[in-house]
Every structure is written in structure tokens, then in C-alpha cells.
Amino acid sequence: MKNGLSVVALVGIAASLSTTSCKQTDTVAIGDTLTTNPTGTPTIRTQTLLTGYEIIWGMDFLPNGNLIFGEKRGRIYQRTGETVTQLTGLPTDINTTSQGGLLDIRVHPNYAANGWVYASYAATVSGTTNTSLKLIRFKINGTALTDVQSIFQAAPTNQWKGHYGSRIEFDRNGLLYLSIGEGGPSTYGGASSPNKNAQNVQTEWGKVHRMTDTGAVPADNPVLPGNTAATTVYSYGHRNPQGLILNPTTGDLWESEHSAKGGDELNIVQKGKNYGWPLVSSGVNYDGTTISASPTMAGVESPLFTWTPSIGPCGLAFITSDSFKSWKGNLLVGGLALTYLSRLELNGNQVVRESKLLEGNRVRNVKQAPDGSIYVSVEGPGRIIRLSAD
């Protein structure tokens, strides 16, 4: 493990944003210093906690502060102090082809009482070359995973082994949310798309699911059009949702997802609502063809905010620590395509300004630690950078 420490003083510059475009202002990399530091703006210290890993997709914290993190290639670790230990006992059906592998990791909010940790991954299914998306839970005993249980699995219909989405979150009532991308044969937007999984409420793909912590369907889940009973599907019309976080102030569930070329979205997930993919988007297809004549459509929820060009949003975290001063209440969004950590200033549910942090790094995930610092997973090589504030 290699460690590094630097100090970054950050400055705020006023800028206005619409909900369909964003004007970047602060451009700050590790080690940079901006000379002006207005009252209330934190001084940020950056420290590389670990490096030399493959893609670190999921990470979370145990109540004692230990970090649990996984590599996409199908390895899971626990960091205790300065010591990192690989844990054994992951399932053997993890499929790492293309965008697959070991994906998100989430510690149960009542871990101290029940000891459960959750993980999602792309799964190989016997008898087919397609892949599934599986949600498991397990306990940790020393350096081994025990009591491994599969509590949810999507149908094995992902032919191109991409767009798994896959973030895990809990609400204030202890219900579990799992985002899943569209999967299917391909990705293409528009009414003629060959992949309408996200609009098909009878398939698991392209949805945000809501379930109990054992995988059961909550009694108040929506009965969606065409269904006769509630399922785990809570919202639909999602393309590739790789960010999911509970707003600590309102209790609302915020979600970010990749669109095609432009039009990446930030949404508030609402019960039974349709978020439009592949029928509507403010972006275009990769070949430049139009997805929809208008970015809005009757019966479809419009996003709070979009990025054009695409940022490739991956991972979300609200800043709640007082040590971050004027940044408290901001939303952090990882960027894969535009390679920076986005800091969004909010006025209620409106994004009023965006700033760049850690520019030049593919940000795979971002989490606030129990001590209030921010842990950022970046790629090339896989490493975790800690941001703390004075």
C-alpha cells in the first residue's frame, strides 16, 4: 500500500446552471492550490489510502470504521487500520466478462445487531451464455464470508453483458433498493429500439427494485400497468443507473444513470413512476441518430438535472459533515467518461452550480465515511483517495 498526502484550498466562483446543461467552474486536481479562500469554503486534504488494485466498484463501512471493498474481477477485502485482508468465500458464479463482475457492496444499517453485508454481481447461469444480476447477503467471520444467501436474481437475459447498473441503498424504514440497468441484446434509444426491457414491467432489467432485507416484496410496492400484483419493481424506464443514495434531509431516493451520447440524468426515484428509457432522452444515440424529438413525454418523469456531454455518473454521496463548511448539503457524483468528481450545489431539489474535483481521474464510486471524510474510488490503477476538510 502506498500513501500520499496533499492539501487543496478550494474557491467558489458563482455560476448559474440550467437543468439541461452544466457550466463547470472549479477545476481542482490533487495537490493544486487556489489562492483565494472565501469564508466558509473548506480546505481539503487528499490522501491516497491504497493503490495498485483492479477496478474498485463497491465499498462501504462497518460500524467500527473498517472499510469493506471489492474488485470487479471478483475479490473482496477488509481494511483494518493500515492492513488490507482479502476475504474468502465469494460465490463462484461471478461473471467478469465485459461490464460484469463483483459490483456494489452495502452494509446493513442495523449491522451491529444482525451482521449482514450485501453485494450485487453479474452471474453466470448454467445452460445459457447470457448473464443475470444477483443480489446476495452474507456475514463476515474472521477472514471468511459465511451464511451466504442469494435473495434476488434477474432473469438470465443479458446477452451483451453490459448495463448492469447495480447500486444498493436502504431507506429509513430498512427497506432495500437495488438499481439494475437495461441488460438485454443491445442498447439503442428510440421508439424502434430492439431493447425495451426498461419499459417492460414484467422483467427485472432497467428498474429500481424495492424489497425487504430478505428479498421479499413489501406490501405497499406499486402494482404497475399490466401487472395484477405488486413485485419488487418500484420504478422503471432506467438505462444504466450506477448511482443511488438516500437524501439525508428529505429521505428521498436520488439516482443517477448513464444515457447514450449526452443526457446523463439525475433523478428522484418515485413509487411507480416511468423514467422514459428508451423512449425519451435529451441525448442522442452513439451513431448520432435522434432518440426523441422532445426530452419530455407525457407520463414520464423529467430529470432534476442532465449532463451533456455525458459525464458517465457512477456513485453518489451527500456531504453531511460540518467540517466541510459551505459544502455541507452538496451532492458528490463520480464521473467515468469526463474523469472528475462532480460537486453539485443544491437549492432544495434544484442544482444551481457544479464544480470539478480530482479532474483527470475515472471516478467509480464515492462514499462518506463514519468520520465524515469522503472516500473516492478511482481507476487506473484502482485506488481509494480520502478527502478530509479543515
SEPA-838727 format. One line per 8 residues: number of its first residue (from 1); their letters; for each residue x, y, z of N, C-alpha, C. Coordinates in pm, whole numbers, plus 50000, padded with zeros to 5 digits. Atoms other than C-alpha are relative to their C-alpha. Example, Ala and Ser with C-alpha at 12.3 -4.5 7.8 and 13.67 -1.06 7.14 Angstrom:
2
1> AS> 50089/49881/50000/51230/49550/50780/50090/50120/50000  49918/49881/49994/51367/49894/50714/49923/50109/50073
! end
This chain:
390
1> MKNGLSVV> 50084/49881/50000/50000/50000/50000/50087/50123/50000  49927/49875/50008/50126/50344/49909/49912/50111/50053  50075/49889/49945/50020/50656/50097/50054/50132/49947  49957/49868/50040/50027/51020/49993/49908/50102/50061  50080/49898/49935/49905/51343/50148/50028/50133/49935  49983/49866/50052/49843/51685/50000/49887/50087/50049  50101/49906/49954/49642/51997/50078/49948/50077/49881  50062/49927/50109/49396/52163/49843/49910/50107/50060
9> ALVGIAAS> 50091/49892/49959/49240/52506/49916/49911/50032/49882  50095/49989/50109/48926/52548/49709/49924/50130/50007  50069/49873/50007/48747/52860/49593/49868/49982/49927  50128/50004/50069/48384/52911/49494/49989/50117/49904  50021/49897/50101/48302/53105/49178/49856/49990/49956  50143/50004/50031/47941/53200/49107/49979/49962/49855  50040/50039/50135/47780/53038/48806/49859/49949/50005  50137/50049/50005/47427/52959/48700/49993/49879/49909
17> LSTTSCKQ> 50015/50124/50076/47309/52624/48564/49854/49980/49965  50135/50045/50032/47001/52506/48380/49992/49852/50034  50014/50142/49972/46860/52159/48430/50044/49913/49884  49960/50081/50114/46985/52051/48090/50144/50025/49958  49859/49979/50032/47338/52185/48083/50071/50043/50125  49928/49962/49880/47612/52248/48333/50129/50071/49961  49883/49918/50027/47886/52508/48338/50102/49974/50109  49900/50033/49900/48195/52377/48512/50077/50125/50040
25> TDTVAIGD> 49929/49882/49950/48378/52626/48732/50130/49956/50066  49878/50040/49932/48625/52499/48991/50061/49879/49930  49929/50112/50060/48883/52273/48827/50119/49971/50088  49903/50024/49894/49086/52118/49107/50049/49858/49993  49940/50131/49998/49327/51826/49098/50074/49981/50132  49926/50027/49878/49514/51657/49380/50129/50082/50000  49878/49921/49987/49787/51891/49500/49989/50143/49954  50017/49862/50044/49651/52207/49336/49964/50091/50117
33> TLTTNPTG> 50039/49900/49901/49609/52525/49539/49949/50123/49928  50054/49875/50050/49385/52818/49456/50019/50106/50107  49951/49903/49902/49497/53139/49622/49890/50066/50081  50108/49936/49927/49156/53276/49722/49922/49896/50079  50073/50094/49917/48971/53108/50009/49894/50076/50079  50104/49923/49932/48642/53284/50096/49956/49934/50130  50050/50051/49873/48495/53247/50444/49896/49892/49975  50096/50108/50013/48309/52920/50475/50041/49894/49900
41> TPTIRTQT> 49954/50101/50095/48496/52736/50200/50105/49912/50067  49906/50086/49927/48679/52431/50336/50135/49989/49930  49871/50042/50053/49045/52349/50290/50001/49848/50000  50012/50145/50019/49059/51994/50156/50137/49934/49999  49879/50082/50000/49329/51741/50234/49970/49869/49927  50018/50124/50075/49371/51446/49998/50108/49901/50038  49907/50106/49961/49531/51118/50097/49967/49873/49924  50020/50128/50067/49577/50805/49887/50014/49890/50104
49> LLTGYEII> 50001/50103/49895/49480/50525/50126/50053/49867/49950  49951/50125/50057/49551/50233/49895/50002/50011/49849  49985/49993/50145/49655/50174/49537/50048/49865/49948  49949/50121/50061/49753/49902/49292/49895/49891/49982  50107/50099/50014/49415/49730/49269/49937/50009/49861  50081/49995/50121/49184/49647/48980/49886/50098/50027  50111/49906/49982/48853/49840/48944/49931/49974/50133  50069/50010/49871/48713/49905/49292/49859/50054/49980
57> WGMDFLPN> 50138/49963/50037/48339/49906/49217/49919/50037/50125  50080/49978/49880/48175/49876/49559/50085/50017/50124  49932/49984/49872/48279/49991/49905/49899/50053/50101  50085/49951/49891/48115/50056/50242/50075/49980/50131  49933/49998/49871/48197/50086/50610/49924/49919/50104  50056/50064/49882/48140/49866/50912/49987/50104/50111  50017/49902/49893/48026/50041/51231/50130/50038/50072  49871/49969/49935/48383/50020/51369/50094/50081/49911
65> GNLIFGEK> 49919/49920/50092/48511/50219/51070/50078/49920/49899  49930/50082/50099/48663/49925/50884/49935/50015/49863  50046/49986/50136/48634/49955/50507/49987/49862/49935  50020/50118/50082/48485/49672/50301/49998/50046/49855  50002/49961/50141/48563/49699/49929/50025/49879/49911  49986/50111/50093/48559/49478/49623/50062/50042/49870  49950/49980/50136/48736/49446/49292/49902/49935/49902  50089/50051/50103/48530/49396/48978/50035/49857/49961
73> RGRIYQRT> 49957/50133/50044/48733/49084/48898/49954/49889/50095  50055/50100/49911/48565/48909/49193/50083/49973/50123  49928/50012/49873/48766/48977/49507/49944/50103/50098  50053/49911/49898/48656/49132/49834/50100/50010/50115  49897/49971/49901/48870/49290/50108/49940/50075/50119  50029/49917/49884/48852/49440/50455/50127/50075/50039  49886/49917/49957/49079/49729/50556/49980/50036/50146  50000/49973/49856/49151/49747/50928/50124/50081/50033
81> GETVTQLT> 49884/49915/49984/49375/50040/51012/50075/50010/49869  49919/49997/50121/49657/50017/50759/50008/49864/49931  49988/50136/50049/49610/49644/50698/49880/49964/49912  50104/50045/50092/49414/49511/50399/50007/49848/49990  50006/50145/50002/49300/49148/50410/49895/49954/49899  50098/50056/50092/49135/48954/50129/49912/49900/50075  50095/50092/49939/48821/48770/50239/49967/49888/49903  50032/50116/50084/48737/48423/50110/49850/49970/50010
89> GLPTDINT> 50135/50050/49991/48402/48265/50033/49900/50065/49908  50093/49945/50099/48254/48470/49748/49945/49887/49912  50054/50102/50091/48024/48270/49517/50090/49982/49878  49914/50034/50114/48192/48102/49222/49937/50033/49866  50069/49973/50126/47936/48216/48962/50012/50146/49956  49981/49861/50041/48061/48576/48932/50056/50002/49858  49959/49991/50140/48090/48660/48561/50062/50137/49977  49927/49873/50013/48354/48926/48492/50011/50048/49857
97> TSQGGLLD> 49995/49961/50141/48300/48948/48115/49946/50140/49980  50046/49867/50038/48265/49299/47971/49978/50087/50123  50027/49910/49889/48093/49527/48225/49961/49926/50128  50041/50079/49885/48020/49241/48463/50107/49990/50107  49908/50021/49890/48191/49126/48780/49932/50025/50133  50050/49963/49867/48154/49198/49151/49973/50150/49999  50043/49861/50016/47961/49524/49165/49985/50066/50136  50011/49919/49880/47816/49706/49464/50010/49918/50128
105> IRVHPNYA> 49992/50059/49866/47869/49635/49835/49933/50097/50096  50072/49912/49906/47644/49768/50113/49984/49928/50133  50015/50051/49865/47650/49714/50488/49859/50032/50050  50135/49979/49947/47309/49670/50651/50004/50112/50105  49999/49891/49901/47217/49984/50853/49989/49952/50144  50006/50057/49866/47150/49757/51152/50102/49887/50016  49894/50103/50000/47473/49562/51105/50041/49959/50141  49956/50031/49864/47562/49585/51474/49914/49892/50064
113> ANGWVYAS> 50090/50099/49943/47258/49370/51553/49992/49873/49918  50024/50119/50082/47238/49138/51252/50120/49951/49920  49877/50044/50065/47583/49129/51088/49993/49980/49850  50014/50026/50143/47456/49133/50728/50073/50103/49915  49942/49919/50106/47651/49269/50431/49940/49952/49869  50064/50032/50128/47501/49282/50080/50096/50029/49885  49918/49978/50120/47667/49256/49739/49919/49961/49877  50062/50033/50128/47550/49252/49379/50109/49964/49901
121> YAATVSGT> 49900/50038/50100/47724/49090/49086/49931/49942/49876  50043/50067/50123/47686/48971/48728/50026/49851/50017  49991/50142/49970/47618/48600/48743/49990/49914/49875  50009/50105/50102/47684/48307/48512/49885/49907/50038  50113/50090/49975/47376/48086/48476/50017/49876/49913  49983/50126/50072/47408/47721/48379/49895/49983/49892  50091/50028/50108/47255/47631/48045/49978/50115/49904  50014/49886/50090/47282/47977/47885/50131/50078/49997
129> TNTSLKLI> 49883/49912/50009/47553/48209/47760/49967/50142/50047  50040/49871/49947/47352/48507/47888/50040/50011/50148  49969/49980/49859/47414/48658/48230/49880/50056/50074  50102/49949/49910/47200/48753/48525/50063/50105/50091  49953/49909/49894/47228/49012/48803/49948/49943/50130  50037/50067/49876/47229/48862/49150/50031/50089/50120  49979/49931/49872/47195/49014/49499/50013/49895/50108  49978/50093/49891/47340/48822/49792/50020/50077/50130
137> RFKINGTA> 49958/49945/49871/47392/48882/50160/50083/49894/50072  49909/50091/49931/47650/48731/50391/50044/50062/50131  49937/49951/49878/47825/48763/50725/50150/49981/49989  49854/50009/50001/48194/48805/50796/50046/49936/50131  49945/50069/49884/48369/48565/51030/50151/49990/49981  49856/49995/50021/48738/48649/51056/50031/50047/49861  49966/49964/50138/48866/48645/50700/49913/49925/49899  50086/50079/50089/48580/48439/50555/49857/50056/49999
145> LTDVQSIF> 50141/49972/50011/48231/48509/50427/49923/49874/50039  50081/50114/49959/47970/48287/50589/49853/50033/49977  50146/49983/50010/47592/48236/50568/49961/50072/49870  50028/49933/50127/47592/48343/50201/49862/49959/49950  50137/50025/50046/47233/48378/50078/49973/50081/49875  50046/49929/50118/47101/48468/49734/49856/50043/50025  50135/49952/49966/46796/48691/49790/49927/50062/49881  50064/49944/50119/46727/48828/49440/50083/49964/49878
153> QAAPTNQW> 49928/50028/50124/46815/48732/49083/49914/50039/49881  50068/49965/50125/46720/48883/48748/50005/49883/49904  50001/50105/50103/46628/48656/48460/50128/50007/49918  49873/50001/50075/46940/48548/48264/49979/50034/49853  50028/49956/50138/46863/48753/47952/50096/50106/49952  49904/49897/50043/47161/48988/47937/50096/49939/49898  49924/50063/50106/47305/48887/47601/50134/50067/49975  49876/49929/50033/47568/49158/47557/50084/50031/50124
161> KGHYGSRI> 49924/49995/49875/47680/49151/47923/50045/50142/50035  49975/49861/49965/47656/49525/47974/49880/50061/50070  50106/49922/49937/47449/49786/48155/49931/49925/50114  50055/50064/49881/47406/49608/48486/49948/50103/50100  50036/49903/49897/47359/49937/48671/50061/49956/50131  49965/50073/49879/47368/49796/49023/50061/50085/50110  49967/49940/49870/47375/50011/49334/49896/49954/50102  50083/50047/49890/47230/49913/49671/49986/50112/50102
169> EFDRNGLL> 50023/49898/49898/47069/50151/49923/49886/49956/50091  50107/50025/49904/46846/50136/50232/49928/50130/50031  50072/49881/49958/46571/50376/50332/49988/50004/50152  50009/49981/49855/46478/50497/50681/49921/49888/50069  50076/50110/49944/46244/50201/50728/50070/49866/49985  49924/50123/50016/46515/49946/50648/49969/49922/49874  50026/50066/50128/46381/49862/50301/50119/50019/49907  49881/50004/50086/46644/49778/50040/49959/50036/49857
177> YLSIGEGG> 50019/49962/50140/46667/49936/49693/50120/49952/49920  49896/50050/50090/46862/49784/49405/49972/50053/49860  50015/49951/50138/46916/49955/49070/50060/49899/49904  49953/50093/50103/46954/49739/48759/49986/50067/49864  50003/49943/50134/47040/49853/48408/49914/49918/49905  50092/50058/50098/46855/49757/48091/50038/49861/49951  49958/50132/50047/47064/49448/48010/49961/49977/49855  50059/50028/50131/46921/49276/47704/50097/49975/49887
185> PSTYGGAS> 49918/50033/50117/47052/49231/47350/50094/50111/49957  49921/49887/50047/47193/49582/47296/49947/50124/50069  50055/49874/49949/47144/49947/47385/49980/50095/49883  50033/49906/50106/46969/50185/47147/49873/50072/50042  50114/49921/49959/46730/50468/47217/49905/50030/49887  50101/49966/50100/46407/50549/47038/49886/49900/49999  50118/50085/50005/46066/50404/46966/50027/49867/49930  49968/50123/50074/46226/50146/46734/50109/49917/50068
193> SPNKNAQN> 49895/50073/49931/46477/50024/46993/49969/49852/50010  50023/50144/49986/46522/49645/46989/50003/49954/50145  49991/50036/49859/46569/49654/47366/49910/50093/50082  50094/49922/49919/46267/49776/47559/49982/49938/50139  50006/50058/49866/46347/49589/47880/49957/50101/50105  50025/49900/49897/46332/49912/48077/49852/50039/50008  50142/49969/50002/45967/49966/47971/49912/49879/50032  50075/50124/49973/45862/49605/48033/49999/49974/50150
201> VQTEWGKV> 50003/50009/49853/45745/49596/48394/49997/49855/50048  49997/50141/49961/45743/49216/48389/50140/49940/49992  49862/50044/49993/46119/49194/48357/50074/50084/50103  49927/49932/49891/46374/49291/48622/50093/50110/49949  49897/49912/50053/46605/49485/48390/49947/50142/49974  50037/49861/50024/46603/49866/48363/49910/50057/50107  50090/49965/49891/46442/49914/48704/50077/50043/50125  49958/49991/49861/46489/50031/49059/49905/49911/50078
209> HRMTDTGA> 50078/50096/49923/46372/49749/49285/49998/50040/50148  50017/49974/49857/46242/49785/49640/49954/49870/50066  50028/50128/49936/46238/49487/49875/50034/50007/50148  49956/50010/49861/46274/49384/50237/50146/49955/50001  49858/50040/49994/46621/49299/50362/50020/49850/49980  49990/50142/50035/46540/48932/50292/49964/49974/49855  50034/50014/50140/46434/48999/49932/49851/49988/49973  50145/50012/50019/46056/48986/49988/49941/50130/49946
217> VPADNPVL> 50069/49884/50056/45807/49222/49821/49925/50073/50111  50075/49923/49900/45687/49500/50056/49853/50013/49960  50144/49998/50028/45308/49516/50087/49957/50126/49926  50041/49874/50063/45296/49879/49968/50076/50031/49872  49940/49978/50132/45500/49833/49649/49892/50022/49895  50104/49969/50099/45320/49958/49337/49960/49879/49917  50047/50093/50102/45105/49743/49109/50006/50076/49869  49972/49924/50122/45232/49859/48772/49907/49959/49886
225> PGNTAATT> 50093/50029/50111/45028/49877/48448/50033/49867/49933  49981/50131/50060/44978/49528/48309/50024/49889/50100  49981/50100/49894/45053/49354/48638/49874/49990/50085  50115/50021/49913/44794/49210/48875/50038/50003/50147  49954/49995/49861/45009/49225/49189/50130/50078/50006  49873/49931/49980/45298/49416/49334/50116/49904/49983  49874/50075/50009/45652/49297/49256/50107/50085/50068  49893/49917/49946/45991/49426/49364/50024/50126/49918
233> VYSYGHRN> 49978/49883/50085/45980/49678/49075/49935/50123/50064  50046/49877/49936/45949/50026/49227/49988/50114/49899  50004/49903/50110/46028/50245/48922/50062/49934/49878  49953/50064/50124/46110/50172/48558/50039/50106/49898  49954/49907/50103/46246/50325/48238/50141/50051/50025  49862/49961/49969/46609/50335/48361/50097/49930/49904  49906/50057/50097/46901/50282/48121/50116/49929/50068  49884/50060/49934/47212/50224/48332/50026/50076/50130
241> PQGLILNP> 49993/49923/49875/47165/50350/48690/50112/49954/50092  49883/50037/49921/47501/50345/48866/50021/50091/50121  49995/49919/49878/47425/50594/49144/49868/49990/50071  50121/50012/49920/47175/50551/49429/50033/50042/50143  49969/49948/49866/47165/50745/49758/49874/50058/50062  50111/49940/49927/46911/50841/50022/50038/50141/50041  49976/49862/49957/46887/51217/50073/49981/50006/50151  50011/50005/49854/46962/51251/50446/49907/50106/50058
249> TTGDLWES> 50090/49894/49952/46749/51566/50475/49854/49965/49976  50139/50023/50038/46432/51460/50294/49957/49854/50007  50033/50142/50007/46453/51080/50290/49967/49953/49860  50024/50040/50139/46403/51083/49911/50117/49919/49947  49896/50081/50064/46594/50834/49697/50045/50068/49872  49944/49936/50119/46823/51004/49443/50077/49896/49920  49942/50099/50091/46950/50816/49139/50067/50072/49884  49936/49948/50121/47194/50887/48855/50018/49885/49902
257> EHSAKGGD> 49988/50105/50100/47215/50700/48527/50065/50051/49872  49938/49971/50129/47409/50690/48203/49893/50003/49892  50076/50003/50124/47225/50794/47890/50094/49955/49889  49911/50038/50110/47376/50741/47545/50102/50112/49979  49908/49890/50028/47557/51039/47390/49936/50130/50048  50064/49886/49937/47465/51325/47621/49873/49959/50071  50126/50025/49932/47167/51343/47853/50008/49911/50121  49993/50072/49873/47302/51160/48159/49911/50069/50103
265> ELNIVQKG> 50107/49947/49917/47043/51203/48432/50026/49989/50150  50013/50004/49855/46999/51285/48799/49850/50005/50030  50143/50013/49976/46655/51178/48926/49971/49981/50148  50056/50048/49874/46447/51142/49239/49906/49886/49966  50078/50119/50032/46301/50792/49232/49868/50004/50077  50132/49997/49939/45927/50788/49296/49924/49872/49968  50075/50125/50007/45692/50496/49350/49917/49989/49872  50079/50032/50118/45557/50350/49027/50023/50087/49879
273> KNYGWPLV> 49981/49904/50109/45699/50621/48800/50087/49942/49889  49926/50039/50121/45839/50581/48448/50101/50110/49968  49893/49903/50026/46174/50749/48373/50044/50002/49853  49996/49969/50141/46148/50711/47999/50083/49917/49907  49913/50071/50095/46428/50496/47857/49929/49874/49950  49923/49932/50105/46448/50405/47570/49916/50097/49916  50093/49920/50081/46154/50619/47452/50034/50148/49997  49975/49856/49993/46278/50961/47560/50134/50026/50068
281> SSGVNYDG> 49872/49961/49943/46611/51127/47635/50037/50137/49945  49948/49875/50054/46782/51463/47600/50130/49979/49925  49882/50032/50078/47078/51285/47442/49963/49939/49865  50020/50068/50128/47122/51110/47108/50070/49865/50006  49932/50129/50007/47233/50760/47011/50147/50020/49964  49857/49991/50028/47605/50686/46969/50028/50026/49852  49980/49974/50143/47561/50697/46592/49944/50135/49957  50048/49865/50029/47411/51046/46618/49852/50009/49968
289> TTISASPT> 50143/49996/50032/47052/50946/46545/49919/50048/50120  50087/49943/49897/46770/51108/46739/49932/49890/50081  50074/50091/49913/46623/50927/47037/49855/50043/50009  50137/49947/49993/46320/51152/47082/50002/50145/49957  50008/49862/50050/46207/51477/46925/49998/50100/50113  50006/49914/49882/46150/51622/47272/50060/49925/50118  49948/50068/49882/46328/51549/47601/49893/49970/50104  50110/50028/49908/45987/51531/47772/49892/49919/49929
297> MAGVESPL> 50106/50081/50054/45693/51298/47728/49893/49983/50107  50109/50021/49905/45353/51262/47891/50016/49865/50068  49987/50124/49924/45366/51001/48167/50140/49963/50038  49859/50027/49970/45744/51022/48200/50052/50109/50092  49941/49905/49908/45927/51186/48489/50123/50066/49937  49883/49928/50051/46174/51455/48383/50109/50002/50106  49890/49999/49902/46518/51451/48545/50015/50135/50068  49966/49875/49931/46628/51708/48800/50109/50075/49926
305> FTWTPSIG> 49879/49942/50057/46947/51765/48606/50054/49903/49897  49935/50085/50098/47125/51634/48298/50139/50052/49968  49865/49963/50044/47486/51632/48175/50011/49976/49850  49962/50012/50140/47574/51699/47812/50124/50086/49977  49979/50141/50033/47832/51587/47717/49989/49909/50121  50021/50097/49893/47791/51270/47920/50118/49996/50096  49898/50012/49895/47978/51255/48249/50028/49853/50031  49990/50140/49959/47918/50880/48295/49987/49988/50151
313> PCGLAFIT> 50010/49990/49854/47781/50923/48651/50005/49864/50068  49981/50128/49931/47888/50648/48890/50027/50028/50148  49986/49976/49857/47833/50668/49265/49950/50137/50040  50054/49875/49946/47659/50937/49473/50026/50006/50150  49986/49982/49856/47722/51083/49818/49960/50142/50037  50031/49869/49942/47566/51370/50013/50103/50031/50109  49909/49955/49894/47805/51570/50231/49916/50046/50118  50076/49963/49881/47664/51591/50585/50088/50051/50113
321> SDSFKSWK> 49909/49962/49892/47974/51673/50791/50018/50151/50009  49977/49857/49977/48008/52022/50943/50141/50042/49962  49861/49965/50030/48383/52005/50876/50015/50050/49856  49992/49954/50138/48312/52066/50506/49936/50137/49980  50046/49860/49999/48161/52407/50596/49893/50024/49894  50102/49962/50098/47977/52558/50297/49966/49886/49904  50030/50114/50086/47994/52225/50114/49896/49906/50062  50098/50085/49936/47761/52064/50367/49867/50009/49924
329> GNLLVGGL> 50123/50004/50080/47447/51954/50181/50022/49984/49852  49969/50022/50142/47627/51929/49846/49991/49852/49966  50004/50137/50050/47596/51617/49633/50124/49974/49916  49883/50042/50077/47906/51440/49501/49960/49889/49903  50034/50094/50106/47881/51246/49173/50130/49956/49931  49884/50049/50072/48153/51024/49029/49983/50012/49851  50004/49989/50144/48239/51078/48663/50099/49905/49935  49914/50094/50071/48374/50797/48444/50043/50055/49864
337> ALTYLSRL> 49970/49955/50136/48352/50950/48096/50078/50131/49999  49931/49870/49997/48460/51305/48183/50105/50008/50109  49886/50019/49909/48702/51186/48454/50017/50112/50102  49987/49912/49884/48631/51402/48756/49892/49966/50101  50102/50008/49897/48438/51411/49081/49920/50129/49996  50087/49884/50012/48142/51644/49038/49944/50037/50137  50062/49949/49877/48031/51862/49330/49884/50090/49960  50119/49926/50036/47675/51985/49291/49946/50076/50121
345> ELNGNQVV> 50064/49918/49898/47543/52274/49499/49850/50001/49973  50143/50018/50015/47171/52240/49562/49923/50112/50070  50100/49916/49934/46880/52467/49640/49873/49917/50002  50107/50099/49999/46622/52214/49753/50033/49889/49904  49977/50104/50100/46592/51977/49458/50057/50055/49871  49945/49938/50120/46750/52219/49210/50152/50009/50009  49856/49985/50010/47112/52201/49103/50030/50142/49952  49974/49861/50036/47244/52558/49098/50143/50023/49953
353> RESKLLEG> 49860/49978/50037/47615/52506/49036/50075/49868/50006  49914/50118/50000/47868/52235/48950/50146/50041/50005  49856/49980/49994/48239/52222/49038/50072/49867/49980  49921/50120/50027/48513/51976/48942/50104/49977/50109  49894/50043/49909/48735/51786/49184/50070/49878/49939  49923/50118/50042/49009/51530/49116/49994/49979/49849  50011/50010/50146/49000/51608/48744/50110/49913/49943  49904/50090/50064/49169/51352/48521/49995/49859/50056
361> NRVRNVKQ> 50014/50133/49942/49057/51052/48729/49862/49944/49968  50128/50070/50018/48788/50799/48634/49948/49963/50139  50052/50020/49865/48574/50806/48948/49890/49894/49995  50093/50112/50002/48395/50476/49006/49899/50006/50114  50093/49996/49887/48240/50541/49347/50044/50108/50097  49971/49899/49898/48218/50795/49629/49910/49971/50120  50072/50031/49876/48117/50738/49993/50045/50094/50110  49962/49928/49879/48105/50944/50309/50026/49899/50111
369> APDGSIYV> 49960/50092/49895/48286/50762/50589/49933/50038/50133  50059/49969/49869/48160/50741/50951/50062/50122/50067  49936/49883/49939/48413/51011/51049/49972/50129/49922  50038/49883/50078/48264/51249/50789/50089/50028/49881  49914/49981/50117/48552/51227/50541/49938/49931/49879  50053/50053/50125/48491/51132/50177/50102/49903/49940  49916/50099/50065/48630/50816/50020/49961/49994/49852  50024/49998/50144/48666/50821/49640/50078/49885/49936
377> SVEGPGRI> 49938/50110/50074/48735/50511/49431/50027/50046/49858  49962/49960/50135/48927/50592/49112/50073/49886/49931  49945/50109/50079/49067/50378/48832/50133/50036/49936  49878/49986/50079/49396/50323/48653/50124/50046/50076  50055/50124/49945/49513/50172/48886/49887/50028/50098  50104/49985/49900/49229/50107/49128/50059/50048/50132  49950/49946/49873/49286/50318/49436/49888/50077/50069  50098/49924/49923/49095/50496/49710/50068/50121/50057
385> IRLSAD> 49950/49871/49954/49153/50862/49788/49906/50053/50106  50080/49945/49891/49033/51014/50113/50007/50152/49997  50007/49855/49991/48916/51377/50122/49952/50038/50139  50040/49948/49869/48907/51546/50462/50007/50150/49996  50011/49853/50004/48836/51909/50547/50041/50061/50133  49967/49919/49883/48969/52172/50786/49910/50122/50003
! end
